[in-house]
Amino acid sequence: MTVIPDIVAQHAEETAFLWLLRSNAVRQPHYALTDLAKLDDRVEAHLDGLRVAGEPGWDLCKEALGNEEAGEVFAASVMAFESGIDARIQAVLDAVTAKPELTNGMVSALGWLSFEQASPHIQRFLGSQVHLHRRIGLAGCAVHRADPGKILTQAVGSRNLPLRARASKAVGELGRKDLLNAVKDNLLAEDDQVRYWAAWSGALLGELAAIPILQRLVEHEGALREQACAIALRHMSIQQGQTWLKTLASAPNTLRLAVQAAGVMGDPANIPWLIHQMENPIVACVAGESFTLITGIDLAYDDLDTDKPDGFGAGPTENPENEDVEMDADEDLPWPDPRLIEKWWGIHRLEFTSGTRNLLGKPMAIDSLTETLKTGKQRQRRAAAIELAMRQPGRPLFNCSAPGFRQQALLKLKNG
């Protein structure tokens, strides 16, 4: 077989690029499961190209590890794990050991393989004395929702903080109610990651002591703030949530959280306030998203959106003197038209009951939440998965980031 280097190089580059695209897509507001599955099919097609190329395909993946990017680590990891060749696996391990933030690419590769393929590698990592290897093994089990047993029990109390944090998260993902007391011990940890993931898992498993921990995390600026706010609200009664929402709405630096909180709570009583917030360009799009979460109305499809105001930009600019390089978190959300939405609400408001938690226009219940897992967009699906886990403590959290073709099989949906 003749191998054309340029084509093989394209397969390696596209695998890495598309993995990066899909790692962002799993949290985007405009991706449905069918969209994710199509994207994952493209990733798999390029992986097939690398597999067919054989040794030259691996050589290109190994060379690309020098770029120190997670997408390249993903491509090389899939090739290495599938081959079972120790030298290849070690080459990827060397890359992630030098730069541990790249481990998500390796973990994602373990999640991409079937559990039967991944299991021998996961067991090897779990049996290692190297904390990073054990963390990769735990994460590999977690993404497959496979229980690692006593190793998880040990890791929850590890002195190695990254391992302890990952183990605390895995307790919630796997629904390990038997480890709730161990997780509660981590609620007072000094490390933010350990404390957050312990509180996150505690909330999933019904631990009330997790809520004030999450609320305190919300009070401080940080990457975990929005997640902490959402998981805390999902554990509160509507009355408690409404009281906290008012507190969040009273301060400019937590207004965005308050607007998101209205969507998380799902109470139609907050819709008039959300419509008012749509007049504020800083939170207009997220107010529209919260409106959709409550009512199920697609603003773009139902012609309730409008154009972005001239000159408004919440993300980075092309000005080299502007140090803001963060992407606009609302870039893929429609821009709501408050006048049209207010008119729609005036017609349809009697169809909704205040004091009832809704997701996409339906009261939250097992059947409707399961339907959202099948038909919703990624952020909506992730919300449904959390709500389902809270209603069924002890059951694993559905993994909305798993390969699309695997999710479709789990949900008994036809591929494509």
N, C-alpha and C positions, 0 to 999 in steps of 0.2 A: 504494500500500500504506500502510495506517495503522500507524504505529509508536506503541506504548503505552510511554511512558517508564518507568513503574514495572516493567514486565516486562523491558525491556532492562536496567534497573539491576540487576534480580535476576540476569539472566544474567551480568553483569559480576562481581557479588559472589560468585555461586556458582562461577564459573570460578576466581577467585582462591582461594576457600576450599577447593575440591576439589583444586586443585593443591597447596596446602599439605598437605592430608590425604595425597595420594598421594606427596609428597616424603618424608613420614615412613613411609608404608606400605612403601616399597621396602626398608626395613631392619627391618621388624617381624617378630616370630616367628610371627604368626598369619595372615599374608597368603600365599596361594598365587597362582600366576600367573593362575588364573581369576578370583580376587578382584580382583587388580590390573587385569586387563583390563575387568572390569565397572566399576570405579571410573573408569578412563580413558574408557570409553564415556560416562559421565556428564559428564566434563570436555568431551569432544568435542561432546556434545549442547548444552551451554551455549555453547560456541564457535560452533556453528552458529547459535544464536539471535543472537549478536553479528554474525555475518556477514550474516544476513538483514536485520538492522536497518540495515546500511550506515553512513552518516556518523554518525547518532546513536549507534550502537554504539561507533564509534571515539572519539567525543567523551567518552563516559562512561569508557572505558578510559584516555584521556589525563588526564581529571580525577582518576581514582583513583591515578595515579602520584604524586600529592601525598601519599598515605598512606605512601609510602616503605616498601613491603612487597614481597617477592619474588613473591608470588602475583599482585599487580596488574601487576608488571613482565612476568610470563609472559603474562597475558592481552593486555596492550597490545602486546607483542612479536610474538605470533602474528598479531594484526590488522595490525600495521605491516609485517611481513615478507611476509605474503600479499598485501598491497596493492601492495608495491613502491614506495610513495610515500616519497620521501626525507625530507620534512618529518616524517612519522610516525616513521620510523626514528630520525631525529635527536632527536625528543622523548624516546624511550626511552633513547637513548644519553646524553642530558643527565641523565636520572634516575640512571643507573648510574654515570656519571662523578662525580656529586655524592656518591654513596654506593656505592662499588665492591662492597661485600658483597652488593648486589642482583644482581650479574651472573649468579648461578646461575639466576635467573628468565629472563633473556635467553637463556642457553645452553640451558636446558630447552626454550624455545620453538624454537630451532634444531633441537633433537633431536626435537621433536614433528612438525615438518614432514618430508615425505619429503626424501631427500637431494637429489633433483632440484630441489625448491623451495628448500631451504636453501643449496645450493651457491653461487649467485651472491652471496649475502650473506656467506657464509663467506670466499669469495675476496676480497671487498672488504675485510673486516676484516683478513685476512692481509696484504694489500698496504698497509695503513695504517702510518704511522710512529709512531702512538700505541701505546704498550705495552699499554694496557688493551684496545684494539681487537684487537691481534694475539693477546692471551691469549684473548679471546672466540672469535676465529676458530679457534685451536688447539683449544679445548675443543669447539667445534662439530664439528670434524673427528673428535675423539676419541669423542664420544658416538655418532657414526655409524660409528665404526671405519673412517674414511676417511683414508688416508695423505696428509698435506700435503706430503710430499717434503722438499726442501732447507730449507724454512722451519723445519721441526722441528729439523733439524741445527743451524741457526743459533740457534734459541731455547734449546736445551739449554745453551748457553754464554753466554746473555745476561747482561748486568750488572744487568738489571732482575729482582729476586728473585722477585716473583710470576709473571712470565712464565717464568723459568727453572724454578720449581717445577712449573708446569702442564705445561711441556714434558717435564720429567723423568717425570712421571706418564704422559703420553701415550706415551712410549717403551714402557712396559710394557703399556698398554692395546692398543697397536697391534702388539706383538710385534716391535719393531724391533731385532733382535739386532745389526744393523750399527752401532747407536749405543751398544752396551754400554760401550765404552771411554770415551765422552763422559759417560755416566751414572756410571761409576766415578770420574771426576774430581769429581763432585758429592757423593760419599760423605763428603768431608772439608769440605764447605761449613759455614760458621758458622751459616747460617740453618736453623732446625729443619725448616721446610717443604721446602726444597730437599733437605736431607739425608735426610729421611724418604722423600720420593717417589723419590729416586734409589735408596735402599735397597730400597724396595718394588718398583720396576721391576727392579732388579738381581736380587732374589730370584725374581721371576717368570721371568726369563731365565736363571736358573741360576748367578748370580754368588755364590760362597761368601763373598767379602769383605763382602757386604751383611749377613750374619747378625750379626756382632758390633756393627755400627752399630745395627741394630734392637734388639739386646739392651740396648745403652746407653740407647736412647730409652725402653725399658720401665722402666729404673731411675729415671726422673724422672717426676713427676706431670705430666700433660698430656693434651690431647684425643686425641693420637695413640697413647697408650699401649696400649690394647687391640688396635688394628689392627696395631701394630708387633709385639706379642706373637704374634698369630695368624699373621701372614705369616712370621715367623721360625720358628715351630714347624713350619709346613708344609714348610719347607725342610730340617728336621733329620731325622736317623735317629731311630727310636723310642728307641734307647738314649740319644742326646743329649737328646731331648725329655724323657724320664723324669728324667734328671739335673737338667734345668732346672726341671721341674715341682716336684721336691722342694725346690729352692731357693726358688721362688716361694711354695710352701705353708708355708715355715718362718717367714714374716714376715706379721703381720696386715695390713699395707698392700698386700700382693700376693696374699692368699689368694683373692680373687675372680678374679684373673688365673689362678691355679693351677687353680681349678675350671673356668674356661673352657678352659684349656689341655688339660685331660683330654678335653673334647669335640672340640677341634681335632685332637688326636692320634688319637682314635678307637680307642685300645687298650682292649679289654675288661678287661685286667688292672687298670684303674683304677676299675672299677665299684664294688667294695666300699668303696673310699675315698669315692667320690661319694655312695653311700648314707649313709655316716656324715656327710658334709657337709650332707645334707638335714635333719639335726637342728638345724642352725644357721640361724635365720631370716634372717640377713643374706645368706647365699648359697644358701638352699634352692632358690629358683626357678631360679637359673642352674645349680645342680647337676642339677636335673631336666631342664633343656634339654640339658646335656651328656650325660646318660643317654640321652635321645632321639636325639641325634646319633650315638651309638655303636650303639644297639640298633634304632632305627627305631620304637620303641614310643611311641605317642601317649598321654601320661598321662591326658588327659581322656577320650579315646575308650575307652581300656581300663580306665577306672575305677580308676586308680592315683593319683588326686589327692585332695586334701582341701580343707577351707576354710582360708583365711588365718587365722592366730592373731588373736584379739581384741586390739585395741590396737596391732597392728603396722602401721607405715607407713614405707616407705623413701623416699617422694617428698615433695613439699611438703605443708604443712598449711594450714588456713585461719587460723592464728594470724598476725596482722599483724606480730608481733614476730619471727617466724621468717624469717630471711633466705634460707633454702634454697628456691629457686624452681625447681630442676631437677625434671623429671618423673621418676617411678620408671621406671628402665630395664627393670624386670622386670614392669611392670604387666600386660602381656598374656600372661605365662607362667602355666601352671597351677601350683598349689601341690602339690608332691609329698608323698605319704604314704610315709615311709621303711619302715614295717612292711609295707605291701602290696607295695612294690617289692622289698624284701628277699626276701619270699616268692616273688615272680615270678622273681627272679634265681636262687633256689635250685632252681627247676624248670627254668629255661632256660639256665643258665650253660654247660652242656656243648655248646650249639649255637654257642658263640663261641670263637674261638681267640685266646689271649693272644699279644701280639707282632705282631698283624696290624692294620693301620689300617682302620677301618670308617667308613662314613658311612651312617646310616639302616639299619644291620643288615647291610650288604653290604661285603665287602672293596673298597677303592677301586680301581676300574679304569675304563677309558674308557666302557664300556657302562653300568655302574651310575651313574657320575657324570653321564652324559648323561641317563639316566632321571630323576635327581634334578632336573636343570634343568627337566624337563617337569612333574614331579609334586610336588616338594618345596615347602616354605614358603620365604619370601624369604631368611631367614638361611641356611637349608640350601642354597638354590640359589646364593647368593653363594659359599658355601664350595665347592660343586661346581665353579663356574666357575673359581675360583682353582686348585683341584687339577687341573682339566683343562688350564689354561694352563701349569702347571708341568710337566705330563707331555708337553706339545707345544710346547716353546719355539719362538717365532717365529710362532705363530698368535695372532691377536687374542683378547683376553679377552672372553668373552661378556658382553654388557651387560645385567645383570639389572634395571637401572633404566630401560631403554628403554620406550616406550609398550607396554602389554600386547599390543595387537593386532599390533604389529610383532614382538615376541618370539614370539608364537604362530605367525606366518607363518614365521619363521626356523626354528622347531622343528617345523614342519609339523603344528601342532595346529589343530583346528577351533576357531574363535572361539565362545565360549559353551559 
